[in-house]
Amino acid sequence: MPEQKTIKRAQADKRAGKASSTQAGEFVKEQIDKVRAGKHGVRSAKQAIAIGLSEARRAGVAVKSPKKGAASEATRKKAQKDNAAGQHKSTAKKSASSESTARRSRAAANALKRESTEGASHKALSKQTKSAAAKRPAASRSAAAKKAAATKGASGRSAAAKKAAATKGASGRSAAAKKAAHTRVSRAHR
């Protein structure tokens, strides 16, 4: 069950006109924080992300189900069921009693508690991010970067530039300044 502050942050993202994936990111972040705090574990970074996306769908965030072939049929059906639960529509008749549902829920929670917290480490998340990005074409990655820059706003871009400059180090700042000066000169000569 997601925390109220996570739901509120996701709703604020929606009001701000941010993408559904950004809204869902709030739930994924909450899961990663829970794993890092030792509340439960995960087998991999992918599992932590899947749990977060599932919670987002059940909370009403319009996250698309995986495409055919991208995930197993069971995963796709679970995603559709979560989306339906988020929209307050029932996809199938409830056949299990509430007692067996509670037992299943407890069993799943206990199984997660036995897992390692290594799946939410910086290294595991970095590896997952890089492998996911590598599967996308360059044009898709470029379009996402351009969209991010466009939706940031002037103050957001300025803050990002200042942060980048602060974390670069002296030699990095020097190289960036020389490059910037070079591009300004070449534009002036056009």
C-alpha positions as CSV (number, residue, x, y, z in Angstrom):
1,M,0.0,0.0,0.0
2,P,1.6,3.3,-1.0
3,E,2.0,6.1,1.5
4,Q,-0.3,9.2,1.3
5,K,2.7,11.5,0.6
6,T,3.6,9.4,-2.4
7,I,0.1,9.6,-3.8
8,K,0.0,13.4,-3.2
9,R,3.4,13.8,-5.0
10,A,2.0,11.8,-8.0
11,Q,-1.1,13.9,-8.0
12,A,1.0,17.1,-8.0
13,D,3.0,15.7,-10.9
14,K,-0.3,15.1,-12.8
15,R,-1.6,18.6,-12.1
16,A,1.8,20.0,-13.3
17,G,1.1,18.1,-16.6
18,K,4.0,15.7,-16.2
19,A,4.0,12.3,-18.0
20,S,2.4,9.2,-16.4
21,S,5.8,7.6,-16.2
22,T,7.0,10.6,-14.1
23,Q,4.0,10.1,-11.8
24,A,4.7,6.4,-11.6
25,G,8.3,7.2,-10.7
26,E,7.1,8.5,-7.3
27,F,5.9,5.0,-6.5
28,V,9.0,3.3,-7.8
29,K,11.1,5.7,-5.6
30,E,9.0,4.8,-2.6
31,Q,9.7,1.1,-3.2
32,I,13.4,1.6,-3.6
33,D,13.5,3.7,-0.3
34,K,11.6,0.9,1.5
35,V,14.1,-1.7,0.3
36,R,17.0,0.4,1.3
37,A,15.5,1.0,4.7
38,G,15.2,-2.8,5.1
39,K,11.4,-3.0,5.2
40,H,11.6,-5.8,2.6
41,G,14.0,-7.0,-0.1
42,V,13.9,-7.7,-3.8
43,R,15.7,-10.1,-6.1
44,S,16.6,-7.4,-8.6
45,A,16.2,-3.8,-9.4
46,K,13.7,-4.9,-12.1
47,Q,11.5,-6.4,-9.3
48,A,11.6,-3.2,-7.3
49,I,10.5,-1.2,-10.4
50,A,7.7,-3.7,-11.2
51,I,6.3,-3.4,-7.6
52,G,6.4,0.4,-7.9
53,L,4.6,0.4,-11.3
54,S,2.0,-2.1,-10.0
55,E,1.3,0.3,-7.0
56,A,1.1,3.2,-9.4
57,R,-1.4,1.5,-11.7
58,R,-3.6,0.5,-8.6
59,A,-3.4,4.1,-7.5
60,G,-4.9,5.3,-10.8
61,V,-1.8,6.4,-12.7
62,A,-2.3,5.7,-16.4
63,V,0.8,3.6,-16.9
64,K,0.6,1.5,-20.1
65,S,0.8,-2.3,-19.9
66,P,3.9,-3.9,-21.4
67,K,3.7,-4.6,-25.1
68,K,3.2,-8.2,-26.4
69,G,6.6,-9.9,-26.4
70,A,8.2,-7.4,-24.1
71,A,6.9,-9.3,-21.0
72,S,5.3,-12.6,-20.2
73,E,1.6,-13.0,-20.6
74,A,1.1,-13.3,-16.8
75,T,2.9,-10.0,-16.3
76,R,0.7,-8.3,-19.0
77,K,-2.5,-9.6,-17.5
78,K,-1.4,-8.5,-14.0
79,A,-0.7,-5.0,-15.4
80,Q,-4.1,-4.9,-17.0
81,K,-5.7,-6.0,-13.8
82,D,-3.9,-3.4,-11.8
83,N,-4.9,-0.7,-14.3
84,A,-8.6,-1.8,-14.0
85,A,-8.3,-1.7,-10.2
86,G,-7.0,1.8,-10.5
87,Q,-9.9,2.8,-12.7
88,H,-12.3,1.0,-10.3
89,K,-13.4,-1.5,-13.0
90,S,-13.4,-5.2,-12.4
91,T,-11.9,-7.4,-15.1
92,A,-12.8,-10.8,-13.7
93,K,-15.2,-12.2,-11.1
94,K,-13.7,-12.6,-7.6
95,S,-13.4,-16.3,-7.0
96,A,-11.1,-16.4,-4.0
97,S,-12.5,-15.7,-0.5
98,S,-11.2,-12.8,1.5
99,E,-9.4,-15.2,3.9
100,S,-7.3,-16.8,1.1
101,T,-6.6,-13.4,-0.4
102,A,-5.3,-12.1,2.9
103,R,-3.2,-15.3,3.3
104,R,-1.8,-14.9,-0.2
105,S,-0.9,-11.2,0.6
106,R,0.8,-12.2,3.8
107,A,2.8,-14.9,2.1
108,A,4.0,-12.5,-0.6
109,A,5.0,-9.9,2.0
110,N,6.9,-12.6,4.0
111,A,8.6,-13.8,0.8
112,L,9.8,-10.3,0.1
113,K,11.1,-9.9,3.6
114,R,13.4,-12.9,3.0
115,E,15.0,-11.3,-0.1
116,S,18.2,-9.3,-0.1
117,T,18.2,-5.5,-0.2
118,E,21.0,-5.6,-2.8
119,G,18.5,-5.2,-5.7
120,A,18.0,-1.5,-4.7
121,S,21.7,-0.6,-4.5
122,H,23.1,2.2,-6.6
123,K,25.1,-0.3,-8.6
124,A,22.1,-2.5,-9.4
125,L,19.9,0.4,-10.3
126,S,22.6,1.9,-12.5
127,K,23.1,-1.5,-14.3
128,Q,19.3,-1.8,-14.8
129,T,19.1,1.8,-16.2
130,K,21.9,1.3,-18.6
131,S,20.6,-2.0,-19.9
132,A,17.1,-0.5,-20.4
133,A,18.5,2.5,-22.2
134,A,20.7,0.3,-24.4
135,K,17.6,-1.4,-25.7
136,R,16.1,1.9,-26.9
137,P,17.1,3.4,-30.2
138,A,19.3,6.6,-30.2
139,A,16.4,8.6,-31.7
140,S,14.1,7.7,-28.8
141,R,16.8,8.6,-26.2
142,S,17.4,11.9,-27.9
143,A,13.7,12.7,-28.1
144,A,13.3,12.0,-24.4
145,A,16.3,14.3,-23.5
146,K,14.9,17.1,-25.7
147,K,11.4,16.8,-24.1
148,A,13.0,16.8,-20.6
149,A,14.9,20.0,-21.5
150,A,11.8,21.6,-22.9
151,T,9.5,20.8,-20.0
152,K,12.1,21.9,-17.4
153,G,11.6,25.7,-17.9
154,A,14.3,28.4,-17.8
155,S,14.9,28.3,-14.0
156,G,15.0,24.4,-14.1
157,R,17.6,24.4,-16.9
158,S,19.6,27.1,-15.0
159,A,19.6,25.1,-11.8
160,A,20.6,21.9,-13.7
161,A,23.5,23.8,-15.3
162,K,24.7,25.1,-11.9
163,K,24.5,21.7,-10.4
164,A,26.4,20.2,-13.3
165,A,29.1,22.9,-13.0
166,A,29.4,22.3,-9.2
167,T,29.9,18.6,-9.6
168,K,32.3,18.8,-12.6
169,G,35.5,19.8,-10.8
170,A,37.9,22.5,-11.9
171,S,39.3,20.8,-15.0
172,G,35.8,19.9,-16.2
173,R,34.5,23.5,-15.7
174,S,37.5,24.8,-17.6
175,A,36.9,22.4,-20.5
176,A,33.2,23.3,-20.6
177,A,33.9,27.0,-20.5
178,K,36.4,26.7,-23.4
179,K,33.9,24.7,-25.4
180,A,31.1,27.2,-24.7
181,A,33.4,30.1,-25.8
182,H,34.4,28.2,-28.9
183,T,30.8,27.6,-29.9
184,R,29.9,31.3,-29.3
185,V,32.7,32.5,-31.5
186,S,31.8,30.1,-34.3
187,R,28.2,31.2,-34.2
188,A,29.2,34.9,-34.3
189,H,31.2,34.3,-37.5
190,R,28.2,32.8,-39.3
